Amino acid sequence: MFFTLSKLLWLIVDPGNFLLLLLCLGAVLLWTPWRRAGRRLVAGVAIVGVMLATLPLGAVLLGKLENRFPVVTELPERVDGIISLGGMVNQFVTKARGQAALNGAVERLTEFAVLGRRYPEARLVFTGGSGNVFRQDVKEADVLGPTLKDALGMDPDRLIFENQSRNTHENATFTRKLLQPKPGETWILVTSAFHMPRAAGAFRKAGWRLIPYPVDFNTTGDDDVGLSFSFGGGIRGFSLGLHEWAGLAFYWLTDKTDAFFPAPDG
């Protein structure tokens, strides 16, 4: 229920979808006795669109998230396992075309491979099923094996796949149940920097403290973010940042994270 509700709610409040709904409503009102309200609504959508295209709203939201966990510069001598969260593969296109369809979060895989070579004795775990409410027939983990083996040169005998999780909460709970980590073991968690606060909080809530290893940065981390004019880029960044902040709030309200805005240990 939690998974379906969260996906359906976001489908409605996603900035792009929400603005389109308001624009359509405004256009309809233009042909009714409430045409003045329609003009105001259309004008309001246009103003918001210009703001999203010019102001660095998405960069501000993402920057706060990405700065929460710094880039890892020192790692322990021994690591027992490395976990990479899914979200970088379109499993449906991959299966249909016979080639890996990767998105902008591919650093989750490349750094996963780098760490795997650095720690040849570590267990390598990929966790990711399907986040699509209407398509649970193809899992991300099930189509990724050839890419990890052929493109990234990873040893298939070292790889462990968890293919049932549909969101970050399930990544944490299902992976912990699958691996049964022992007290004192050292594990690394790899995911996108903007997603690391929610991921770290979910794993801690599941009773598992790992070394956060953020990758896939979208911002420079500087407070000085310049102006531009790109509605596509603006709406994408704002949507991505808003989605993650909403996820943090939703996880906090439903007791699926150890803090509203998880921070590094210490």
DOTORTI-549625 format. One record per residue (C-alpha): x, y, z; chain; residue number from 1. Coordinates in Angstrom, 1 decimal. Example, Ala and Ser with C-alpha at 12.3 -4.5 7.8 and 13.67 -1.06 7.14 Angstrom:
+--------+--------+--------+--------+-----+
!     xx !     yy !     zz ! chaine ! num !
+--------+--------+--------+--------+-----+
!   12.3 !   -4.5 !    7.8 !      A !   1 !
!   13.7 !   -1.1 !    7.1 !      A !   2 !
+--------+--------+--------+--------+-----+
% end
This chain:
+--------+--------+--------+--------+-----+
!     xx !     yy !     zz ! chaine ! num !
+--------+--------+--------+--------+-----+
!    0.0 !    0.0 !    0.0 !      A !   1 !
!    2.8 !    2.4 !    0.9 !      A !   2 !
!    4.6 !    1.8 !   -2.4 !      A !   3 !
!    1.4 !    2.3 !   -4.5 !      A !   4 !
!    0.2 !    5.3 !   -2.6 !      A !   5 !
!    3.5 !    7.1 !   -2.8 !      A !   6 !
!    3.8 !    6.5 !   -6.6 !      A !   7 !
!    0.3 !    7.6 !   -7.3 !      A !   8 !
!    0.6 !   10.8 !   -5.2 !      A !   9 !
!    3.8 !   11.8 !   -6.9 !      A !  10 !
!    2.1 !   11.2 !  -10.3 !      A !  11 !
!   -0.3 !   14.0 !   -9.4 !      A !  12 !
!    2.0 !   16.5 !   -7.7 !      A !  13 !
!    5.0 !   16.1 !  -10.0 !      A !  14 !
!    5.7 !   19.7 !  -11.1 !      A !  15 !
!    5.5 !   18.9 !  -14.8 !      A !  16 !
!    2.2 !   17.0 !  -14.5 !      A !  17 !
!    0.7 !   19.5 !  -12.1 !      A !  18 !
!    1.6 !   22.5 !  -14.3 !      A !  19 !
!    0.1 !   20.7 !  -17.3 !      A !  20 !
!   -3.1 !   20.0 !  -15.4 !      A !  21 !
!   -3.4 !   23.7 !  -14.4 !      A !  22 !
!   -2.7 !   24.8 !  -17.9 !      A !  23 !
!   -5.4 !   22.5 !  -19.3 !      A !  24 !
!   -7.9 !   23.7 !  -16.7 !      A !  25 !
!   -7.1 !   27.4 !  -17.5 !      A !  26 !
!   -7.6 !   26.7 !  -21.2 !      A !  27 !
!  -11.0 !   25.1 !  -20.6 !      A !  28 !
!  -12.1 !   28.0 !  -18.4 !      A !  29 !
!  -11.3 !   30.5 !  -21.2 !      A !  30 !
!  -14.3 !   29.1 !  -23.0 !      A !  31 !
!  -16.7 !   29.4 !  -20.1 !      A !  32 !
!  -18.2 !   32.3 !  -18.1 !      A !  33 !
!  -15.1 !   32.0 !  -15.8 !      A !  34 !
!  -12.7 !   33.1 !  -18.5 !      A !  35 !
!  -11.2 !   35.7 !  -16.2 !      A !  36 !
!  -10.2 !   32.9 !  -13.8 !      A !  37 !
!   -8.9 !   31.0 !  -16.9 !      A !  38 !
!   -6.7 !   33.9 !  -18.0 !      A !  39 !
!   -5.2 !   34.2 !  -14.5 !      A !  40 !
!   -4.6 !   30.6 !  -14.3 !      A !  41 !
!   -2.8 !   30.5 !  -17.7 !      A !  42 !
!   -0.8 !   33.5 !  -16.8 !      A !  43 !
!    0.2 !   32.0 !  -13.4 !      A !  44 !
!    1.4 !   28.8 !  -15.1 !      A !  45 !
!    3.4 !   31.0 !  -17.6 !      A !  46 !
!    5.0 !   32.9 !  -14.7 !      A !  47 !
!    5.9 !   29.7 !  -12.8 !      A !  48 !
!    7.3 !   28.3 !  -16.1 !      A !  49 !
!    9.6 !   31.3 !  -16.6 !      A !  50 !
!   10.8 !   31.1 !  -12.9 !      A !  51 !
!   11.6 !   27.4 !  -13.4 !      A !  52 !
!   13.5 !   28.2 !  -16.6 !      A !  53 !
!   15.6 !   31.0 !  -15.2 !      A !  54 !
!   16.0 !   30.7 !  -11.4 !      A !  55 !
!   18.2 !   27.9 !  -10.0 !      A !  56 !
!   15.4 !   26.4 !   -7.9 !      A !  57 !
!   16.3 !   22.9 !   -8.6 !      A !  58 !
!   20.0 !   23.5 !   -8.0 !      A !  59 !
!   19.3 !   24.9 !   -4.6 !      A !  60 !
!   17.1 !   21.9 !   -3.6 !      A !  61 !
!   19.6 !   19.4 !   -5.0 !      A !  62 !
!   22.6 !   21.2 !   -3.6 !      A !  63 !
!   21.4 !   20.9 !    0.0 !      A !  64 !
!   20.9 !   17.2 !   -0.5 !      A !  65 !
!   24.2 !   16.6 !   -2.3 !      A !  66 !
!   26.2 !   18.5 !    0.3 !      A !  67 !
!   24.8 !   16.5 !    3.2 !      A !  68 !
!   27.2 !   13.5 !    2.7 !      A !  69 !
!   30.6 !   14.6 !    1.4 !      A !  70 !
!   32.7 !   12.7 !   -1.2 !      A !  71 !
!   34.5 !    9.8 !    0.4 !      A !  72 !
!   38.3 !   10.4 !    0.4 !      A !  73 !
!   39.4 !    7.8 !    2.9 !      A !  74 !
!   38.2 !    4.2 !    3.1 !      A !  75 !
!   39.1 !    1.4 !    5.5 !      A !  76 !
!   41.7 !   -1.2 !    4.6 !      A !  77 !
!   39.1 !   -4.0 !    4.8 !      A !  78 !
!   35.5 !   -4.0 !    3.5 !      A !  79 !
!   33.2 !   -6.9 !    3.8 !      A !  80 !
!   30.7 !   -5.9 !    1.2 !      A !  81 !
!   29.6 !   -3.2 !   -1.2 !      A !  82 !
!   25.9 !   -2.4 !   -2.1 !      A !  83 !
!   24.7 !   -0.4 !   -5.1 !      A !  84 !
!   21.2 !    0.8 !   -5.2 !      A !  85 !
!   19.3 !    0.4 !   -8.5 !      A !  86 !
!   17.7 !    3.2 !  -10.5 !      A !  87 !
!   20.1 !    3.6 !  -13.4 !      A !  88 !
!   18.6 !    1.0 !  -15.8 !      A !  89 !
!   15.4 !    1.0 !  -17.8 !      A !  90 !
!   14.8 !   -2.8 !  -17.5 !      A !  91 !
!   11.9 !   -2.8 !  -20.0 !      A !  92 !
!   13.9 !   -1.2 !  -22.8 !      A !  93 !
!   16.9 !   -3.3 !  -21.9 !      A !  94 !
!   14.9 !   -6.5 !  -22.2 !      A !  95 !
!   13.2 !   -5.4 !  -25.4 !      A !  96 !
!   16.3 !   -4.2 !  -27.2 !      A !  97 !
!   18.9 !   -6.6 !  -25.9 !      A !  98 !
!   21.2 !   -3.7 !  -24.9 !      A !  99 !
!   21.6 !   -2.0 !  -21.6 !      A ! 100 !
!   19.5 !    1.2 !  -21.4 !      A ! 101 !
!   21.3 !    3.2 !  -18.8 !      A ! 102 !
!   20.4 !    6.7 !  -17.5 !      A ! 103 !
!   22.3 !    9.6 !  -16.0 !      A ! 104 !
!   22.8 !    7.7 !  -12.7 !      A ! 105 !
!   25.3 !    5.3 !  -14.3 !      A ! 106 !
!   28.0 !    6.3 !  -11.8 !      A ! 107 !
!   26.3 !    4.0 !   -9.3 !      A ! 108 !
!   27.5 !    1.2 !  -11.5 !      A ! 109 !
!   30.9 !    2.5 !  -12.5 !      A ! 110 !
!   31.9 !    3.3 !   -8.9 !      A ! 111 !
!   30.5 !    0.0 !   -7.8 !      A ! 112 !
!   32.9 !   -1.7 !  -10.2 !      A ! 113 !
!   35.8 !    0.5 !   -9.1 !      A ! 114 !
!   35.2 !   -0.4 !   -5.4 !      A ! 115 !
!   34.8 !   -4.0 !   -6.4 !      A ! 116 !
!   38.3 !   -4.0 !   -7.9 !      A ! 117 !
!   39.7 !   -2.2 !   -4.9 !      A ! 118 !
!   38.3 !   -4.8 !   -2.5 !      A ! 119 !
!   38.6 !   -8.2 !   -4.3 !      A ! 120 !
!   37.4 !  -10.1 !   -1.3 !      A ! 121 !
!   34.2 !   -8.0 !   -0.7 !      A ! 122 !
!   30.8 !   -9.3 !   -1.5 !      A ! 123 !
!   29.2 !   -7.2 !   -4.3 !      A ! 124 !
!   25.4 !   -6.7 !   -4.0 !      A ! 125 !
!   23.0 !   -5.0 !   -6.4 !      A ! 126 !
!   19.5 !   -4.2 !   -5.1 !      A ! 127 !
!   16.7 !   -3.2 !   -7.4 !      A ! 128 !
!   13.4 !   -4.6 !   -8.6 !      A ! 129 !
!   10.8 !   -2.5 !  -10.4 !      A ! 130 !
!    9.6 !    0.9 !   -9.3 !      A ! 131 !
!    6.8 !    0.9 !  -11.8 !      A ! 132 !
!    3.4 !    0.4 !  -10.2 !      A ! 133 !
!    1.9 !   -1.2 !  -13.3 !      A ! 134 !
!    5.0 !   -3.2 !  -14.5 !      A ! 135 !
!    6.4 !   -5.7 !  -12.0 !      A ! 136 !
!    7.1 !   -8.4 !  -14.6 !      A ! 137 !
!   10.7 !   -7.3 !  -15.4 !      A ! 138 !
!   13.2 !   -6.5 !  -12.6 !      A ! 139 !
!   16.2 !   -4.2 !  -12.9 !      A ! 140 !
!   18.5 !   -6.7 !  -11.2 !      A ! 141 !
!   17.5 !   -9.5 !  -13.6 !      A ! 142 !
!   18.7 !   -7.6 !  -16.7 !      A ! 143 !
!   21.9 !   -6.1 !  -15.3 !      A ! 144 !
!   24.1 !   -9.1 !  -15.1 !      A ! 145 !
!   25.6 !   -8.9 !  -18.7 !      A ! 146 !
!   26.4 !   -5.2 !  -18.3 !      A ! 147 !
!   28.3 !   -5.8 !  -15.0 !      A ! 148 !
!   30.1 !   -8.7 !  -16.5 !      A ! 149 !
!   30.9 !   -7.7 !  -20.1 !      A ! 150 !
!   31.0 !   -3.9 !  -19.9 !      A ! 151 !
!   32.5 !   -3.4 !  -16.4 !      A ! 152 !
!   34.5 !   -6.6 !  -16.2 !      A ! 153 !
!   33.0 !   -7.7 !  -12.9 !      A ! 154 !
!   33.2 !  -11.4 !  -11.8 !      A ! 155 !
!   29.7 !  -12.8 !  -11.9 !      A ! 156 !
!   30.6 !  -15.3 !   -9.2 !      A ! 157 !
!   31.0 !  -12.4 !   -6.7 !      A ! 158 !
!   27.7 !  -10.7 !   -7.6 !      A ! 159 !
!   24.6 !  -11.0 !   -5.5 !      A ! 160 !
!   21.3 !   -9.7 !   -6.8 !      A ! 161 !
!   18.2 !   -8.6 !   -4.8 !      A ! 162 !
!   15.4 !   -8.2 !   -7.3 !      A ! 163 !
!   12.2 !   -7.7 !   -5.2 !      A ! 164 !
!   12.6 !   -4.2 !   -3.8 !      A ! 165 !
!   10.5 !   -1.5 !   -5.3 !      A ! 166 !
!   11.7 !    1.5 !   -3.3 !      A ! 167 !
!   14.5 !    2.6 !   -1.0 !      A ! 168 !
!   12.8 !    1.3 !    2.1 !      A ! 169 !
!   12.6 !   -2.1 !    0.5 !      A ! 170 !
!   16.2 !   -1.9 !   -0.7 !      A ! 171 !
!   17.2 !   -1.6 !    2.9 !      A ! 172 !
!   14.9 !   -4.2 !    4.5 !      A ! 173 !
!   15.1 !   -6.8 !    1.8 !      A ! 174 !
!   18.9 !   -6.6 !    1.3 !      A ! 175 !
!   19.5 !   -6.8 !    5.1 !      A ! 176 !
!   17.3 !   -9.9 !    5.3 !      A ! 177 !
!   19.0 !  -11.5 !    2.3 !      A ! 178 !
!   22.6 !  -10.9 !    3.5 !      A ! 179 !
!   22.3 !  -11.2 !    7.2 !      A ! 180 !
!   25.3 !   -9.0 !    8.0 !      A ! 181 !
!   27.2 !   -9.9 !   11.1 !      A ! 182 !
!   28.1 !   -7.4 !   13.9 !      A ! 183 !
!   31.3 !   -5.7 !   13.2 !      A ! 184 !
!   31.3 !   -6.1 !    9.4 !      A ! 185 !
!   32.1 !   -3.1 !    7.3 !      A ! 186 !
!   29.8 !   -2.4 !    4.3 !      A ! 187 !
!   29.7 !    0.5 !    1.7 !      A ! 188 !
!   26.5 !    1.9 !    0.3 !      A ! 189 !
!   26.7 !    3.4 !   -3.2 !      A ! 190 !
!   23.9 !    5.7 !   -4.5 !      A ! 191 !
!   23.4 !    9.1 !   -6.0 !      A ! 192 !
!   24.4 !   12.0 !   -3.8 !      A ! 193 !
!   21.0 !   13.6 !   -3.7 !      A ! 194 !
!   19.5 !   10.3 !   -2.7 !      A ! 195 !
!   22.0 !    9.4 !    0.0 !      A ! 196 !
!   20.3 !   11.1 !    2.9 !      A ! 197 !
!   17.1 !    9.0 !    2.4 !      A ! 198 !
!   19.0 !    5.9 !    1.6 !      A ! 199 !
!   21.3 !    6.2 !    4.7 !      A ! 200 !
!   18.3 !    6.9 !    6.9 !      A ! 201 !
!   16.4 !    3.9 !    5.5 !      A ! 202 !
!   19.3 !    1.5 !    6.1 !      A ! 203 !
!   19.9 !    2.8 !    9.6 !      A ! 204 !
!   16.2 !    2.4 !   10.4 !      A ! 205 !
!   16.5 !   -1.2 !    9.2 !      A ! 206 !
!   19.3 !   -1.7 !   11.7 !      A ! 207 !
!   22.3 !   -1.4 !    9.4 !      A ! 208 !
!   24.9 !    1.4 !    9.5 !      A ! 209 !
!   27.0 !    1.4 !    6.3 !      A ! 210 !
!   29.7 !    3.8 !    4.9 !      A ! 211 !
!   27.8 !    6.2 !    2.7 !      A ! 212 !
!   29.5 !    6.6 !   -0.7 !      A ! 213 !
!   27.7 !    9.3 !   -2.7 !      A ! 214 !
!   28.1 !    9.4 !   -6.5 !      A ! 215 !
!   26.3 !   11.0 !   -9.5 !      A ! 216 !
!   26.5 !   14.6 !   -8.4 !      A ! 217 !
!   24.3 !   17.1 !  -10.3 !      A ! 218 !
!   25.6 !   20.3 !   -8.7 !      A ! 219 !
!   29.1 !   21.8 !   -8.0 !      A ! 220 !
!   28.3 !   22.2 !   -4.3 !      A ! 221 !
!   28.8 !   26.0 !   -4.5 !      A ! 222 !
!   26.3 !   28.5 !   -3.2 !      A ! 223 !
!   26.9 !   30.6 !   -6.3 !      A ! 224 !
!   24.4 !   29.2 !   -8.8 !      A ! 225 !
!   24.0 !   31.3 !  -11.9 !      A ! 226 !
!   20.9 !   32.1 !  -14.0 !      A ! 227 !
!   20.1 !   30.3 !  -17.3 !      A ! 228 !
!   17.2 !   29.8 !  -19.6 !      A ! 229 !
!   16.1 !   26.2 !  -19.9 !      A ! 230 !
!   12.6 !   25.1 !  -19.0 !      A ! 231 !
!   13.5 !   21.5 !  -19.6 !      A ! 232 !
!   16.5 !   21.6 !  -17.4 !      A ! 233 !
!   14.8 !   23.8 !  -14.8 !      A ! 234 !
!   11.7 !   21.5 !  -14.5 !      A ! 235 !
!   13.9 !   18.4 !  -14.3 !      A ! 236 !
!   16.1 !   19.7 !  -11.5 !      A ! 237 !
!   13.2 !   21.1 !   -9.6 !      A ! 238 !
!   11.2 !   17.9 !  -10.0 !      A ! 239 !
!   14.1 !   15.8 !   -8.9 !      A ! 240 !
!   14.9 !   17.9 !   -5.8 !      A ! 241 !
!   11.2 !   18.2 !   -4.8 !      A ! 242 !
!   10.7 !   14.5 !   -5.2 !      A ! 243 !
!   13.6 !   13.7 !   -2.9 !      A ! 244 !
!   12.6 !   16.2 !   -0.2 !      A ! 245 !
!    9.0 !   14.9 !   -0.4 !      A ! 246 !
!   10.4 !   11.4 !    0.0 !      A ! 247 !
!   12.4 !   12.4 !    3.1 !      A ! 248 !
!    9.2 !   13.9 !    4.6 !      A ! 249 !
!    7.1 !   10.9 !    3.7 !      A ! 250 !
!    9.6 !    8.4 !    5.1 !      A ! 251 !
!    9.9 !   10.4 !    8.3 !      A ! 252 !
!    6.1 !   10.5 !    8.8 !      A ! 253 !
!    5.8 !    6.8 !    8.1 !      A ! 254 !
!    8.7 !    5.8 !   10.4 !      A ! 255 !
!   10.9 !    4.5 !    7.6 !      A ! 256 !
!   14.0 !    6.6 !    8.3 !      A ! 257 !
!   16.0 !    7.3 !   11.5 !      A ! 258 !
!   15.8 !   11.1 !   11.0 !      A ! 259 !
!   14.0 !   13.6 !    8.8 !      A ! 260 !
!   17.3 !   14.7 !    7.2 !      A ! 261 !
!   19.9 !   12.1 !    8.0 !      A ! 262 !
!   23.5 !   13.3 !    8.4 !      A ! 263 !
!   26.9 !   11.5 !    8.5 !      A ! 264 !
!   27.8 !    9.7 !   11.6 !      A ! 265 !
!   29.7 !   11.9 !   14.1 !      A ! 266 !
+--------+--------+--------+--------+-----+
% end
